[in-house]
Amino acid sequence: MIEEARRRGVDVTTEAYPYTAGMTDLGSAIFDEGWQGRRAASRSTICKWAATGERLTAESFARYRKQGGYVAIHSIPEEVVRLAMRTRS
């Protein structure tokens, strides 16, 4: 799409998120009931308590969700980041 726009003379710039992880509050709506069904990985694979780096279990997830605080979410595959960061002339 970008290359086609450039061929038509449109000056296009883009941006991409160059990381395999993001961070959000554990109270975020992305963790509302059924969230794991919407994500390919399990809680312990993708969620780390930001304060300690602890991978979350069902028990710690529930406890921290009530408490509130930040979690790192490892959900973006490395190959997707590499693709997004690939530059073309």
N, C-alpha and C positions, 0 to 999 in steps of 0.2 A: 504494500500500500504506500509506504514511504517512497520507495524507489519510483513508483508510478507517478506520484505527485511531483517528485523532483524532475522527472522526464517532461512533465507538463509545465515546468518552470516555477513551481511553487517552492518557496524557501521554507523547508521543514526542519524543525529541530525536535528532539525527543529527550526523554530522560528515562533512566531505569534504576531500580533499587539493586545495588550491587552486593547484597548480602544473602546468606542462606537462612538467616533468622531475623525476626522482628521482636518488638516488645510491646506489651499492652498490660492493662490492669486486669487482674484475674476476675474482677467483677464485670468485665466487658460482656456485652450481649453475644459476642462470638462464642462464649462458653455456656450459653443458656442450654437448657435441656435438649438433648439430642445432638450436641455439637460434635461428638465423636463420629456419628454417622455421616457427618458432612466433611470429615477430614480423613485422609487415607491412613495416617499414622496414629499410634496410641498415645495416651496422655504421657507416659513415661518417655516415649521417644521424642515428643515435640516440646514438652513443657519443662522448663527449669525455673525454680524460684530464684529471682534475680539477686536477692540479698545473699544467697549462699551457693548458688549453682546446683542445688539439690534437684535431682530428677524427681518429678512428682509421682506419687502413688495415688490410688483412689482415696486413701485416708488423708494424705497430706494435701491433695487437691481440694477436698471438701473443707478441710480445716482452713487453708489459706483463702479459699473463695469466700468464706464467711468473714474472715479477718480483713481481706482486701490487701492488695499490693501487686507488684509487678512480676510478670513472668516473661522469660524469653521463650519465643515460639520458633522452633526449628522446623520449618515447613516448606521451605523453598529448595528444590533439588539443585545441587551444584551445577548440573548441566544446563539448567534454565538460567542461572546466573551467568555462566560462561557465554551462553547464547546472547543474552541481553547485553553483555559487555563487549561482544565482538564488534569491531569497527570495520567500516567499509569506506573506501575512497570514492 
